[in-house]
Amino acid sequence: MVNNITHPILIVDENRCKNNIKRMAKKAVSAACEFRPHFKTHQSAEIGEWFRKEGVTAITVSSVSMAEYFHHNGWNDITIAFPLYPAQLYGLIKLNKSCKLRLFVNSADDVEMLSKYLIKPFRVYIELDTGYSRSGVYHKDKNLINSIIAACDSKENVRFHGFYVHHGGTYKAINKYDIEEIIAPTLSIFKEFKSLYEGVKFSLGDTPSASVLTDFVSVDELTPGNFVFYDWMQTKIGSCSLEDVALFAMLPVAQISLNKNQAIVHGGAVHLSKDFVETNAIKNYGQVVSISSTSVNTEPIFLSSLSQEHGILEGELENIGSSVIICPIHSCLTANLHSYYTTTDGRRIEKRVLS
């Protein structure tokens, strides 16, 4: 393990990460689902290669620039899972020349615009809002849905591929049974739509559902992302065990005040995000753990508060060392805030960095 750090760093446990990839890839095969994992969590060309070794050939990303990064690193079948807007066009025109694209559209006008500017054939999804109410087309708005499909059918270079759902409500579950209950209405909608729209694909994108469900009868594609690392939130809602978590933040300890039962670490919102898990009105912004090659153990210390650079630890601090290892609350956000990973044996893994 890395020692004597001078600033916050992210630690990736390579073995756990590869096991997570292998397990989800195997689950997709067993469920007869195409596996199009979301790469927004790790955003790393090297980690992407770990997926390729498990037979993955198509991926999902959340932006045009992320698609460009992974296309540059050899990925040629990419879904951009974000609602289309006109400023994306310049990048899409370049990608369309040499990459198989799947894009989200919200109207027939979106289809018209894409068909005009993208010369080579491409496919589109309709993202369905089945209750999460973030983005997408409301699943009961059949007139809008049918108009989009009709617009696709009228164009030679556009093919309607299917429906996509990322139900973020599952991240607010309290256990795995709650996850199943939250996602059940979406699966019922998929079943209904299967009878209405013959031959189209149905994609499910959230990690809790992909991790917990055993019956994917109405699902054709799985596109989760967080599972590659998992995190403290996922352990609390039942998506995984602590032994599955593969991403940790190592933070230097700067000040210890035993009389206040607090310690200050160099690690704030700019390193971890401000996501938290709340239990009995106590907010946890990051759980201190100890890790080895065979186990991950919870320590009786947690981050009780974050500002921009500072984190406040509370708990049993008598034997605290010069640094602590944090299991992040939300690995997607935490990973996005760093420019590289360090493996448990000290090797550096590069990742995409926002310009």
Buried (B, 14 or more C-beta within 10 A) or exposed (E): BBEEBEEBBBBBBBEBBBBBBBBBBEBBEEBEBBBBBBBBBBBBBBBBEBBEEBEBEBBBBBBBEBBBBBBEEEBBBBBBBBBBEEEBBEBBEBBBEEBBBBBBBBBBEBBBBBBEEBEEEBBBBBBBBBBBEEEBBEBEEEEBBEBBBEBBEEBEBBBBBBBBBBBBBBBEBEEBEBBBEBBEBBBEBBEEBBEEBEEBBBBBBBBBBBBBBEEBEBBBBBBBBBBBBBBBBBBBBBBBEBBBBBBBBBBBBBEBEEEEEBBBBBBBBBBBBBBBBEEEEEBBBBBBBEBEEEEBEBBEBBBBBBEEBBBBBBBEBEEBEEBBBBBBBBBBBBBBBBEEBBBBEEEEBEBBEEE
